[in-house]
Amino acid sequence: IYINFTDEEIGGHDGMEKFVLTNEFKALNIGFALDEGMANPTDEFIIFNGERSIWQMHIHCTGQPGHGSLLIPNTAGEKLRYIIDKFMDMREEQKKILESDNKLTIGDVTTINLTQISGGVQSNVVPEKLTVVFDVRLAVTVDHEEFENKVTQWCKEAGDGVMFEFEQKNPNVECTKLDKSNPYWVAFKGVCDELELKLDCRIFPGGTDSRYVRRVGIPAIGFSPMNNTPVLLHDHDEFLRADIYLRGIEIYEKLIPAVANV
């Protein structure tokens, strides 16, 4: 059993992402990883067997500059509006899908959020370039090539001089199997059944180091025994009741030996 602490909160790019590729990691002969989960206000314990792919995209729109008193054609602003409309229309589509089925959680859909807009020189000058940044979390069912081709097409439709680059582009990683083909899941589920734990299996909405572990073919499950606890991730006054904490220790005392002895 190995306990690993890395820089997951800042992306893990200099931590687990690189560590899993080293000879030192390979020498550990890891068979299974148990990562963080999430609190749940109900009686159920949430487990995560996969994650959405994080794509952070910078769309650069260039156009004809000039004085703010004119109606200059082919401006960066017109192209920016087209791009924003396309992304936000898709965002609205995904929002409607999520709202139409109460069985779905945020991890089951693609989320798109406009997070930054930059450019311009001063208030009376039409800028030569404007840039918009979108944080996209692709659902596990999305074809990555098809989505990138769609964005490429939007840029062409917006006009000449529109291009995009990635700040972050995670590959599609297969979810950990939750069936009899995965002996670690069999052991995990056996303990949960023995302890009469109600499980809710989901796709993790954010990003954890599990994505790097799964990327090299190692099954991983995100699990934190924190039921009957409000979700206050990084919030003020985040807390865990003493009885939930102590119950979690009891769960781990049975769970960890079970998966470690597969």
C-alpha positions in Angstrom: 0.0 0.0 0.0 1.4 3.4 -1.0 0.1 6.8 0.1 0.9 9.5 -2.4 0.6 13.3 -1.9 0.9 15.5 -5.0 -0.1 19.0 -6.3 -3.5 17.9 -7.4 -5.1 21.3 -6.5 -3.1 23.1 -9.2 -3.6 20.5 -11.9 -1.1 17.8 -11.1 0.9 18.6 -14.3 4.2 18.6 -12.3 3.0 15.9 -10.0 1.0 12.8 -10.8 0.9 13.4 -14.6 4.7 13.1 -14.7 5.1 10.6 -11.9 3.0 7.9 -13.6 5.4 7.9 -16.5 8.6 7.4 -14.4 10.4 4.2 -13.9 10.0 4.7 -10.2 6.2 4.6 -10.5 6.3 1.6 -12.8 8.5 -0.2 -10.3 5.7 0.1 -7.7 3.6 -2.3 -9.8 0.4 -0.5 -8.9 -2.8 -2.5 -9.5 -5.5 -0.2 -8.2 -5.8 3.4 -7.0 -8.2 4.9 -4.4 -8.6 8.6 -4.9 -10.8 11.4 -3.4 -14.5 11.4 -3.7 -17.1 14.0 -2.6 -19.5 14.6 0.2 -23.1 13.8 -0.2 -26.0 15.3 1.8 -28.0 12.1 1.5 -27.5 8.6 3.0 -25.7 7.4 -0.2 -22.0 7.3 -0.6 -20.9 8.7 -4.0 -18.2 6.9 -5.9 -16.5 8.0 -9.1 -15.2 5.7 -11.8 -14.4 8.3 -14.5 -13.9 11.9 -15.3 -14.7 14.4 -18.0 -11.9 15.7 -20.1 -10.8 19.2 -19.4 -10.3 21.5 -22.5 -9.4 25.1 -21.8 -9.5 26.9 -25.1 -8.2 30.4 -26.1 -10.0 31.7 -29.2 -8.2 34.5 -30.9 -10.2 36.8 -33.1 -8.3 39.3 -35.3 -9.8 42.0 -37.6 -9.5 45.4 -39.1 -8.6 48.1 -36.5 -9.6 51.7 -36.6 -11.4 54.6 -35.0 -14.3 53.9 -32.7 -16.5 56.5 -34.5 -16.7 54.4 -37.7 -18.5 51.2 -38.8 -15.4 49.3 -39.9 -16.1 46.0 -41.6 -14.4 42.7 -40.7 -13.8 43.6 -37.0 -12.5 41.4 -34.2 -15.6 42.2 -32.2 -18.0 40.8 -34.8 -16.0 37.6 -35.0 -15.8 37.4 -31.2 -19.6 37.7 -31.0 -20.1 34.8 -33.4 -17.7 32.5 -31.5 -19.3 33.4 -28.1 -22.8 32.7 -29.5 -21.8 29.3 -30.8 -20.2 28.2 -27.5 -23.1 29.6 -25.4 -25.7 28.0 -27.6 -24.1 24.6 -27.0 -23.9 25.4 -23.3 -27.7 26.1 -23.3 -28.3 22.7 -25.1 -26.3 20.9 -22.4 -28.1 22.7 -19.7 -31.5 21.6 -21.1 -30.3 18.0 -21.3 -29.3 18.1 -17.6 -32.5 19.7 -16.5 -34.7 17.3 -18.5 -33.6 14.2 -16.7 -33.3 14.1 -12.9 -31.2 11.0 -13.1 -28.4 12.9 -14.7 -25.7 14.8 -12.7 -23.4 17.5 -13.8 -20.7 14.9 -14.7 -23.0 13.4 -17.3 -23.1 16.4 -19.6 -20.5 18.7 -21.2 -20.1 22.0 -19.4 -19.0 25.2 -21.2 -18.1 28.4 -19.4 -16.8 31.7 -20.6 -14.0 32.6 -18.1 -12.0 35.4 -19.7 -12.1 38.1 -22.4 -9.1 40.2 -23.2 -8.0 42.7 -25.8 -8.2 46.3 -26.9 -6.1 49.4 -26.5 -8.4 52.1 -25.4 -12.1 53.0 -25.4 -12.2 54.8 -28.8 -10.1 52.4 -30.8 -11.5 49.3 -32.6 -9.0 46.6 -31.6 -7.0 44.5 -34.0 -7.4 41.4 -31.7 -9.8 40.1 -29.0 -9.4 36.8 -27.2 -12.0 34.8 -25.3 -11.3 31.8 -23.1 -13.7 28.9 -22.5 -13.4 26.2 -19.8 -14.9 23.1 -21.4 -15.4 19.8 -19.6 -16.2 17.1 -22.2 -18.6 14.4 -21.1 -17.2 10.8 -21.4 -19.5 10.1 -24.3 -18.2 13.0 -26.5 -16.1 12.2 -29.6 -13.0 14.5 -29.1 -12.1 14.7 -32.8 -15.7 15.6 -33.7 -15.8 18.3 -31.1 -12.5 19.9 -32.2 -13.7 19.8 -35.8 -16.8 21.6 -34.7 -14.8 24.4 -33.1 -12.6 24.6 -36.2 -15.7 25.0 -38.3 -17.0 27.8 -36.1 -13.7 29.6 -36.4 -13.9 29.4 -40.2 -17.5 30.6 -40.2 -16.6 33.6 -37.9 -14.3 34.9 -40.6 -10.6 35.1 -41.5 -8.1 35.5 -38.8 -9.9 33.4 -36.1 -7.9 30.6 -34.5 -7.7 28.7 -31.2 -5.1 27.2 -29.0 -5.3 25.0 -25.9 -4.2 25.9 -22.4 -5.2 22.4 -21.4 -6.4 19.5 -23.5 -7.0 16.2 -21.7 -7.3 13.1 -23.8 -10.3 10.8 -23.6 -9.6 8.2 -20.8 -11.6 5.0 -20.4 -13.7 4.8 -17.3 -12.8 2.2 -14.7 -15.1 -0.8 -15.1 -17.6 -1.5 -12.4 -18.3 -5.2 -13.2 -16.9 -8.7 -12.5 -14.1 -8.1 -15.0 -12.5 -5.8 -12.4 -11.4 -7.8 -9.3 -10.7 -4.6 -7.4 -14.3 -3.5 -7.9 -15.6 -6.9 -6.8 -13.6 -6.5 -3.6 -14.7 -2.9 -3.1 -18.3 -3.7 -3.7 -18.2 -6.7 -1.4 -17.1 -4.6 1.5 -19.8 -2.0 0.8 -22.4 -4.7 0.6 -21.2 -6.2 3.9 -21.4 -2.8 5.6 -24.7 -2.1 3.9 -23.5 1.1 2.2 -25.7 2.6 -0.4 -23.6 3.6 -3.4 -24.2 6.2 -6.1 -21.9 5.7 -9.1 -21.1 8.9 -11.0 -18.6 10.6 -13.3 -16.5 13.1 -11.4 -17.5 16.7 -12.4 -14.0 18.2 -11.8 -10.5 16.8 -12.2 -8.5 14.6 -9.9 -5.2 12.7 -10.2 -7.2 9.6 -11.1 -7.3 10.7 -14.7 -3.5 10.3 -14.9 -3.6 6.9 -13.2 -6.4 5.6 -15.5 -4.5 7.0 -18.5 -1.7 4.4 -18.0 -4.3 1.6 -17.6 -4.7 1.4 -13.9 -8.2 1.2 -12.5 -9.1 3.9 -10.0 -12.1 4.8 -7.9 -12.8 8.1 -6.2 -14.4 7.6 -2.8 -14.6 9.6 0.4 -16.9 8.2 3.1 -18.7 11.4 3.7 -22.5 10.8 3.4 -25.0 13.0 5.2 -22.6 15.9 4.7 -23.2 19.1 2.6 -21.1 19.7 -0.4 -18.9 22.7 0.6 -15.8 22.2 -1.6 -13.3 25.0 -1.0 -16.1 26.9 0.7 -16.1 28.9 3.9 -16.7 26.8 7.0 -16.3 23.4 5.2 -16.8 20.8 7.8 -17.2 17.1 8.6 -19.2 15.9 11.6 -17.2 13.8 14.1 -19.5 10.8 13.8 -19.1 10.8 10.0 -15.4 11.1 10.3 -15.1 8.2 12.8 -17.5 6.0 10.6 -15.2 6.7 7.7 -12.2 5.3 9.5 -14.2 2.1 10.2 -15.1 1.8 6.5 -11.5 2.3 5.4 -10.3 -0.3 8.0 -12.3 -2.9 6.0 -12.1 -1.4 2.5 -8.3 -0.9 2.2 -7.3 -4.5 3.2 -9.9 -5.9 0.9 -8.7 -4.1 -2.3 -5.0 -4.5 -1.2 -5.3 -8.3 -1.0 -6.8 -8.9 -4.4 
